[in-house]
Amino acid sequence: MKKSEQPNISGQIANIANPDIDLAKRVAYLRAMVTRETGETLAKFLVDLCELRALEESSEEDEANFRAKRLELESGPGRPGTFLGVIENGTKSAFPEALVLFGDGMELTSRVPNPDLLKQLSIGDTVIVDSQARIIRSKDGNRPFVGEVCVLEKKLAAGQIQVRFHDDTQRTLHVHSALREKIEKGEVTPGASLFANAQVAYGHIPSDKELSHFRFLDQSPLPDLTLEADVGDPNPIIADVYQHVSQEMTSPEMRRKYGLPRSFFATLLGPAGTGKSHSIQAVETQIYELMGKILGIPVKDLPRRSLTLNIPSVISKWLGSSDRNLAAFARQCSDLASRSFKAPDGKDHLLPVIVKCEELDGLARKRSDGEFDGGASDRILTTFLQLFDPARPEFKDSIIIFLCTSNQGSKIDPAALRRMGMKTYHFTRLTRRKSFEAVLAKQLTKTPMAGGGDQAAARRAAVSEVSAWLFAAREQDPIVDLAYVGSAEAVTKLRRDFLTPALLNRGVISSAAEGCAREVEGIGDGVTVAELKANIDIQIRTIVEQMTPENVRDFLDIPDGIRVATVKRKPKPVIQRFEAVQTGLTGRGAPA
C-alpha cells in the first residue's frame, strides 16, 4: 500500500475507543480493521490500542510520559555525530540547518528545531540526530574527551588544522571551538600534542617540555666526561667537529666566503671496542661546552640538541612504516635545527644539532645483501639516501653534525658511505705502544693504586710496567696460531694484537673491583700491577675462546684477501711469565 493510501490508524483507534459512538459501530470498525489490515500495520494498530487502554487507566503524569516516549519512538533511534557549525546558505528556512559529521565519515545536513539548543552548541560538540535528520539534543556535558595523540603542524583556513599522527601520516582536522580559541590566542602552538578522532581535534595535552613532541630527541643526561681527563689518544674527529662548530657559530661569513658547508657528515669505522661511541660522547660534550661558552650560560640551561637514529625503532616489518619513520626523523632534524634559542642578551641563535646513528651497516647494507627480503632493505636504503643527502637545502642551511658508526664498513653500501662519509675516520686496535699508554693512563685516572704515597707517580709506573709487559719482545707469550688458506706457515698472534680501549676498560674495572673488595676487608689499599696484568690477560683469553675461522676478523686485524683456515689456541701456562717474575721464579730481579 502506498503511503498516501494508508488509513489513519490514530483516527480509527480514537473511534473504537470513543464511548460516545454506538457500540455496534465501534465493533464494526474493529472487525473491518482486523479484516483489512495485515502485517506491520495491524500489529501497530493492536499495540497502540492496548497502550491507549492502559493510558486511560493511568494518571496524568503517566500520560505525559507515554506521550514523550511515543514521540521518541516515532522519531526513531538517535545517532551520535559531531556538530561542525551552522550552514549559511542564504535561503530562508523554518529551522536553521547545521552540518553534522558521523563516525563513518558521512556528512549530513540537519535541522535544529530548538533555538535554545542551537545557542548552546559549539563546533566539535557531540549531538544526537533523529531519524528525521533533526538535532534533538547535545550529549557533551562534562564528559572527558578521548582519542589518538597527534602533533599540531599548522593552522589552516576555515577553522581547520594540519596534524601528524604517530605513524607519520598527515591529516586535516576540524577543531573544537575551545581548542580553536586557544590556538587563536597563541596558547597552543605548532608542535603541541593534541588528542583527536579521525575528524576533529578536541584539546591539547599540556607539557612542561617545549620539545616533547620530538620523539627521536635524546633526553638522556649529557656524558660525564672531559677530553683532557677521559679520552686517551683522541681521534682527529673530536678536534675537527669542534673547529667546524666553532667557526659556524662565530665566523659563519668566513666559511660562506670559502663555500664551506654548514653541516658536517662523518662516518666512524673500526672494530668493536675501539672508541667510536666514546669519541661521539666527547664530541657531544665539547659542542655543549662550546655553546655554553659562546652564549654565556651554563651547559645545564641549554636546550637538548641531540637526536638518535636508533635502528630498531625505525625499521619495521610493516610495508612503508620504515620509510615513514625515516622521513619523520629527517623532518625532526631540520625542524630542530631551524628552532632558534634566545640567549640572555636577547639575541636569537641557531644552535647546532647533533645526530647520532650507531651501526650504520644495519640500515644501509649493500644492495646485493637485500635479496633475501624481497628488496625491502633496498627500498629502505633508497629512502635513506634521498632523505639524508648533504646537498638537500635543510642540511645545507643548518648546522647539523651527523655522525654514524659501523664495526663492518665493508658491508655498507658505497652510496651510503659517500653520503655519510663526507669525512671518514678510522679507529684501530691499540697496536701502537704510545696509543696504548695514553688510553691506559686515562682509564687509571680515578683508580687508587696500591702502596699509597704519590698516586700520580704510582699510576705512571703502572702504565709503564704494563706497557713493557705487552710490548717488550722478550716478555711475550704466544696466544694463538692462525693458519691461512694456501699457506703452510702459521702466524702467531700475541696479547698486544687484541688490545682495544674497551678491553682495557674491562680489565681495569675487574682490577678495581678486586682492590675495593680487599680494602673493604681491611687487607689492602689499592690496585696492584699484577692484578692489572692478570685481568687484561683474562679478557684476551676470553676473546680467544670465542674465535673461529669465520669470526676471527672481529677480534684481529687480518690482511685483505686472506682467509683463515684454522685457529689453534695456545694452552695457558700453569705459571705465566708475568706471574713467575712477580714471584721471583725467573731469576730476574726486574719486573715483567
C-alpha positions in Angstrom: 0.0 0.0 0.0 1.4 3.4 -0.9 1.9 5.9 1.9 -0.9 8.1 0.6 -3.3 5.2 0.7 -2.6 4.1 4.3 -5.5 4.5 6.7 -5.5 7.0 9.5 -4.8 4.5 12.3 -4.8 7.0 15.0 -8.3 8.2 13.9 -9.6 4.6 13.8 -8.3 3.9 17.3 -10.0 7.1 18.6 -13.3 6.0 17.0 -13.1 2.5 18.5 -12.2 3.8 21.9 -14.8 6.7 21.9 -17.7 5.8 24.3 -20.0 8.3 22.6 -20.2 6.2 19.5 -22.7 3.3 19.3 -21.1 0.0 20.5 -22.2 -1.9 17.4 -20.5 0.7 15.1 -17.3 0.5 17.2 -17.3 -3.3 16.9 -17.9 -3.0 13.1 -14.9 -0.6 13.0 -12.7 -3.1 14.8 -13.8 -6.0 12.7 -13.2 -4.1 9.4 -9.8 -3.0 10.7 -8.7 -6.6 11.6 -10.0 -8.0 8.3 -8.4 -5.3 6.1 -5.0 -4.8 7.6 -2.2 -7.3 7.9 1.4 -7.4 8.9 3.1 -4.4 10.4 0.1 -2.0 10.2 -2.2 -4.4 12.1 0.5 -5.0 14.7 1.0 -1.3 15.2 -2.8 -0.9 15.5 -3.2 -3.5 18.2 -0.2 -2.3 20.2 -1.5 1.3 20.0 -5.0 0.1 21.1 -3.5 -1.7 24.1 -1.4 1.2 25.1 -4.4 3.5 24.8 -6.3 1.3 27.1 -3.5 1.3 29.6 -3.2 5.1 29.3 -6.8 5.6 30.1 -6.2 3.8 33.4 -3.0 5.8 34.3 -2.5 9.2 36.0 -1.9 12.4 34.1 1.8 12.1 34.8 1.9 8.6 33.2 0.0 10.1 30.3 2.7 12.7 29.8 5.5 10.2 30.0 3.7 8.0 27.5 3.3 10.8 25.0 7.0 11.7 25.3 8.1 8.1 24.8 5.8 7.7 21.8 7.3 10.8 20.2 10.7 9.4 20.7 9.8 6.1 19.2 8.2 7.8 16.2 11.4 9.9 15.7 13.5 6.7 15.6 16.7 5.8 17.4 19.2 8.8 17.8 22.6 8.7 16.1 25.6 10.5 17.6 27.5 12.8 15.4 29.9 15.8 15.6 28.4 19.3 15.2 30.5 21.2 12.6 28.6 24.5 12.6 25.5 26.3 11.1 25.2 26.4 7.3 24.8 29.9 6.0 23.3 29.3 2.5 21.3 32.5 2.2 17.9 30.7 1.9 15.0 31.1 4.3 14.1 28.0 6.3 11.7 27.3 9.2 14.6 25.9 11.2 18.4 26.6 11.0 20.4 24.0 9.2 23.7 22.6 10.6 26.4 20.2 9.3 26.9 17.0 11.3 29.8 14.6 10.8 29.2 10.9 11.7 31.8 8.4 12.8 31.8 6.7 9.4 32.8 9.9 7.7 29.4 10.7 6.3 28.3 14.3 6.5 24.6 15.2 6.9 22.7 18.5 6.8 20.4 18.5 9.9 17.8 20.9 11.2 17.9 22.4 14.7 14.2 23.0 15.8 15.2 24.1 19.2 16.6 27.7 19.2 17.9 27.3 22.8 19.8 24.2 21.9 21.4 25.9 18.9 22.8 28.7 21.1 24.5 26.1 23.3 26.2 24.2 20.5 29.9 24.7 19.7 31.9 23.2 16.9 33.1 19.8 17.9 30.2 19.1 20.3 28.6 15.6 20.1 24.9 15.8 19.2 22.1 13.3 18.7 20.4 13.3 15.3 17.0 11.5 15.0 15.6 9.6 12.0 14.2 12.8 10.5 17.6 14.5 10.4 16.8 16.8 13.4 19.4 17.6 16.1 17.4 16.8 19.2 20.0 17.3 21.9 23.7 17.5 22.8 25.4 14.9 24.9 28.8 16.6 25.6 28.2 18.0 29.1 31.3 17.5 31.1 32.4 14.2 29.5 36.1 13.8 29.1 37.5 13.9 25.5 39.5 10.9 24.4 41.2 10.0 21.2 44.5 9.4 19.4 47.5 11.7 20.2 48.8 13.8 17.3 51.0 16.8 16.8 49.8 20.2 15.6 51.8 21.3 12.5 50.0 24.4 11.3 46.7 26.3 11.4 44.6 26.3 8.2 41.7 28.4 7.0 38.0 27.7 7.9 38.8 26.6 11.4 40.9 23.6 10.4 44.4 22.5 11.3 47.0 20.2 9.9 48.3 17.5 12.3 50.6 14.5 12.1 49.9 11.2 13.9 52.3 8.7 15.4 52.5 6.7 12.2 53.7 9.9 10.4 50.5 10.3 8.4 49.3 13.9 7.9 45.7 14.8 8.3 43.4 17.9 8.1 41.0 18.1 11.0 38.2 20.3 12.2 38.8 22.0 15.6 36.7 22.1 18.7 35.8 25.6 19.5 37.6 25.6 22.9 40.8 24.4 21.3 40.4 26.8 18.4 40.2 29.7 20.8 43.5 28.6 22.5 45.2 28.3 19.1 44.0 31.8 18.1 45.3 33.2 21.3 48.7 31.5 20.8 48.3 29.3 23.9 48.6 26.2 21.7 51.3 26.5 19.0 52.7 24.2 16.3 54.4 21.2 18.0 51.8 20.9 20.7 50.4 17.4 21.4 46.6 17.2 20.7 44.0 14.4 21.1 41.6 13.9 18.3 39.5 11.3 16.5 39.5 10.8 12.7 37.8 14.1 12.1 38.0 16.5 15.0 40.8 17.7 17.3 39.3 18.3 20.7 42.1 19.5 23.0 45.8 19.6 23.7 48.0 17.8 26.2 49.9 20.2 28.3 53.6 19.6 28.5 56.4 21.1 30.6 58.9 20.4 27.8 58.9 22.6 24.8 60.4 19.8 22.6 58.3 16.9 24.0 56.9 16.1 20.5 60.4 15.3 19.1 60.2 11.5 19.6 63.8 11.0 18.4 65.2 13.6 20.8 67.9 12.2 23.1 66.7 13.0 26.6 69.5 11.1 28.4 71.9 13.1 30.6 75.0 14.5 28.9 78.1 12.3 29.1 80.1 12.9 32.2 83.5 13.2 30.6 86.1 15.7 29.6 88.5 15.4 26.8 91.6 16.0 28.9 90.7 13.6 31.7 88.8 10.8 30.0 89.9 10.4 26.4 93.3 8.9 25.7 94.9 9.3 22.2 91.8 11.2 20.8 90.8 10.5 17.3 91.0 13.6 15.0 87.2 13.7 14.6 86.9 15.4 18.0 89.1 18.4 17.0 87.6 18.6 13.5 84.0 18.8 14.7 84.9 21.3 17.4 86.6 23.5 14.8 83.6 23.2 12.4 81.0 24.2 15.1 83.2 27.0 16.5 83.6 28.6 13.1 79.9 28.2 12.2 78.9 29.9 15.4 81.5 32.7 15.5 82.6 33.2 11.9 79.9 31.9 9.5 80.5 34.6 6.9 84.1 33.4 6.5 83.0 29.8 5.8 80.5 31.1 3.3 83.3 33.0 1.6 85.1 29.8 1.0 82.0 27.9 0.1 82.1 25.5 3.0 79.0 23.6 4.0 77.2 24.3 7.3 76.6 20.7 8.1 79.1 18.1 9.0 78.7 14.4 7.9 81.1 11.8 9.1 81.3 8.0 9.4 83.4 6.4 12.2 84.7 3.0 11.1 86.6 0.4 13.1 86.4 -2.8 15.1 84.1 -3.1 18.1 85.6 -1.5 21.3 88.0 0.9 19.5 86.4 4.0 20.9 83.9 5.2 18.3 80.9 5.7 20.6 83.3 7.2 23.3 84.5 9.7 20.7 81.0 10.7 19.8 80.3 11.3 23.5 83.4 13.5 23.6 82.2 15.4 20.6 78.8 16.0 22.1 80.3 17.2 25.4 82.6 19.6 23.6 79.8 21.1 21.5 77.6 21.8 24.5 80.6 23.3 26.3 81.3 25.5 23.3 77.6 26.6 23.0 77.6 27.5 26.7 80.8 29.5 26.4 79.6 31.4 23.3 76.1 32.2 24.7 77.4 32.8 28.2 75.1 30.4 30.0 75.7 27.1 32.0 75.5 23.9 30.0 72.7 22.6 32.1 70.5 25.5 30.9 71.0 24.8 27.2 68.2 23.1 25.3 68.7 19.5 24.2 70.1 19.4 20.7 70.8 15.7 20.1 68.8 13.2 18.0 69.4 9.5 17.9 68.6 7.4 14.9 68.1 4.1 16.7 67.9 1.4 14.0 65.4 -0.9 15.8 63.0 1.9 16.4 63.0 2.9 12.8 63.0 -0.4 10.9 59.5 -2.0 10.9 58.1 -5.2 9.4 55.1 -3.3 8.1 55.3 -2.1 4.5 56.0 1.6 4.3 56.4 2.1 8.0 60.2 2.2 7.9 60.1 4.8 5.1 57.7 7.0 7.1 59.9 6.6 10.2 63.0 7.8 8.3 61.0 10.7 6.8 59.9 11.7 10.3 63.4 11.5 11.6 64.7 13.7 8.7 62.0 16.2 9.3 62.8 16.4 13.0 66.4 17.0 12.2 65.5 20.0 10.1 62.8 21.2 12.5 65.1 21.2 15.5 67.9 22.8 13.5 65.5 25.7 12.5 64.5 26.4 16.1 66.3 29.5 17.4 67.4 29.9 21.0 67.1 33.3 22.8 70.3 34.0 24.8 70.4 36.1 27.9 71.5 39.1 25.8 68.1 38.9 23.9 69.6 37.7 20.7 68.3 34.6 18.8 70.9 32.0 17.9 70.6 29.0 15.6 72.4 26.2 17.5 74.0 23.0 16.1 72.1 19.8 16.1 74.0 16.5 16.8 72.6 13.5 15.0 73.9 10.1 16.1 73.4 6.8 14.1 75.1 3.8 15.6 75.6 0.7 13.5 75.0 2.2 10.1 75.6 -1.2 8.4 72.2 -2.3 9.9 70.4 0.4 7.9 72.5 0.8 4.8 73.7 -2.6 3.7 74.9 -3.2 0.2 72.0 -3.6 -2.2 73.0 -7.2 -3.1 72.6 -8.2 0.5 68.9 -7.3 0.4 67.8 -10.1 -1.9 66.7 -12.3 0.9 63.9 -9.9 2.0 62.3 -9.3 -1.4 64.0 -5.9 -1.9 62.6 -4.3 1.3 66.1 -3.3 2.5 66.9 -1.9 -0.9 63.8 0.3 -0.7 64.7 1.5 2.8 68.3 2.3 1.6 67.0 4.3 -1.3 64.7 6.3 1.1 67.7 6.9 3.4 69.9 8.1 0.6 67.3 10.5 -0.6 66.4 11.9 2.8 69.9 12.3 4.1 71.7 13.9 1.2 74.1 16.6 2.4 73.1 18.7 -0.7 69.5 19.0 0.5 68.6 22.6 1.5 67.7 21.7 5.1 71.2 20.3 5.6 73.0 23.0 3.6 71.4 25.8 5.5 71.6 24.3 9.1 74.4 23.3 11.5 73.7 19.6 11.7 76.5 17.3 12.9 75.6 13.9 11.5 77.8 11.1 13.0 77.5 7.4 12.1 79.4 4.4 13.3 79.9 0.9 12.0 82.0 -2.1 13.0 81.7 -3.5 9.5 82.4 -0.9 7.0 82.8 -3.4 4.1 79.0 -4.2 4.4 77.8 -0.6 3.9 76.5 0.3 0.5 79.1 2.5 -1.3 76.5 5.2 -2.0 75.6 5.4 1.7 79.3 5.5 2.7 79.7 8.5 0.3 76.7 10.3 1.7 77.6 9.7 5.4 81.3 9.8 4.7 81.9 13.4 3.7 84.7 12.6 6.1 85.6 9.0 7.2 87.5 8.4 10.4 89.1 5.1 11.1 89.5 3.6 14.6 92.1 0.8 15.1 93.2 -1.5 17.8 95.9 -0.3 20.2 98.8 -1.9 18.3 100.9 1.2 18.9 102.6 1.4 22.3 102.2 5.2 22.6 98.4 5.0 22.0 98.1 2.1 24.4 99.9 4.1 27.2 97.7 7.1 26.6 94.5 5.1 26.8 95.5 3.2 29.9 96.7 6.3 31.7 93.2 7.9 31.2 91.5 4.8 32.4 93.5 4.7 35.6 92.9 8.4 36.4 90.4 7.7 39.2 91.8 4.2 40.3 93.6 4.1 43.6 96.9 2.3 43.3 98.4 0.0 46.0 101.1 1.3 48.3 99.6 4.8 49.0 102.0 7.6 48.5 102.1 9.7 45.3 99.2 8.2 43.4 100.1 10.1 40.1 103.6 8.6 40.2 102.2 5.1 41.0 99.8 5.3 38.0 102.7 6.3 35.7 104.8 3.4 37.0 101.9 1.0 36.5 101.3 2.2 32.9 105.0 1.8 32.1 105.2 -1.7 33.6 102.0 -3.0 31.9 103.2 -1.4 28.6 106.6 -3.1 28.8 104.9 -6.5 29.6 102.7 -6.2 26.5 105.1 -4.6 24.0 108.6 -5.8 25.0 109.6 -8.6 22.7 111.3 -10.8 25.3 108.2 -10.9 27.6 105.7 -12.2 25.0 103.8 -15.5 25.3 102.1 -16.7 22.1 98.3 -16.7 22.5 97.0 -18.2 19.2 98.3 -19.5 15.9 96.4 -18.8 12.7 96.8 -20.9 9.6 95.9 -19.1 6.4 94.4 -20.8 3.4 97.2 -21.7 0.9 100.0 -21.2 3.4 101.8 -23.9 5.3 103.3 -21.5 7.8 101.3 -20.5 10.9 101.0 -16.8 12.0 101.4 -16.3 15.8 99.3 -13.6 17.5 100.4 -12.0 20.8 98.4 -10.2 23.5 99.0 -6.8 22.1 97.3 -7.8 18.8 93.9 -8.0 20.7 94.1 -4.7 22.6 91.2 -2.2 22.3 90.1 0.6 24.7 87.0 -1.4 25.6 89.1 -4.5 26.5 91.4 -2.4 28.7 88.4 -0.8 30.4 87.1 -4.2 31.4 90.4 -5.2 32.8 90.7 -2.0 34.8 87.2 -2.4 36.2 87.9 -6.0 37.2 91.1 -4.9 38.9 89.3 -2.1 40.7 86.7 -4.5 42.0 89.3 -6.7 43.5 91.1 -3.8 45.1 87.9 -2.5 46.5 87.0 -5.9 48.0 90.4 -6.1 49.7 90.1 -2.7 51.2 86.6 -3.4 52.5 88.0 -6.5 54.2 90.9 -4.4 55.6 93.7 -6.4 53.8 94.7 -4.0 51.0 94.6 -0.4 49.9 94.5 -0.3 46.1 95.0 -2.0 42.8 98.3 -3.8 42.1 100.1 -4.0 38.8 99.9 -7.8 39.0 96.1 -7.5 39.1 96.1 -5.3 36.0 98.2 -7.8 34.1 96.1 -10.8 35.2 92.8 -9.2 34.4 93.9 -8.0 31.0 95.2 -11.5 30.2 91.8 -12.9 31.3 90.0 -10.5 28.9 92.3 -11.5 26.0 91.9 -15.3 26.6 88.1 -14.9 26.9 88.2 -13.5 23.4 90.4 -16.2 22.1 87.9 -18.8 23.4 85.3 -17.3 21.1 87.4 -17.2 18.0 86.6 -19.3 14.9 87.9 -19.1 11.3 84.7 -17.3 10.4 84.7 -14.5 13.0 88.4 -14.1 13.5 88.3 -10.6 11.8 86.0 -9.4 14.6 88.9 -9.7 17.0 92.1 -9.4 15.0 93.4 -7.4 12.0 93.7 -9.8 9.1 95.1 -8.7 5.7 92.6 -8.2 2.9 92.1 -11.2 0.7 93.3 -13.6 3.3 91.1 -16.5 4.6 91.8 -18.2 7.8 91.7 -22.0 7.7 92.3 -22.9 11.3 92.6 -21.2 14.7 94.9 -23.0 17.2 94.8 -21.7 20.7 97.9 -21.9 22.8 97.4 -23.5 26.2 97.7 -21.3 29.2 100.9 -22.0 31.2 100.5 -23.1 34.8 102.5 -20.1 35.8 102.6 -17.3 33.2 105.7 -15.3 32.6 104.5 -12.2 34.4 103.4 -14.3 37.4 106.8 -16.0 37.5 108.5 -12.7 37.5 106.2 -11.5 40.3 107.1 -14.4 42.5 110.8 -14.4 41.6 110.9 -17.7 39.8 112.6 -16.4 36.6 115.7 -15.4 38.4 115.4 -11.9 37.2 115.0 -9.1 39.6 113.4 -6.7 37.2 109.6 -6.7 37.0 107.9 -8.1 33.8 
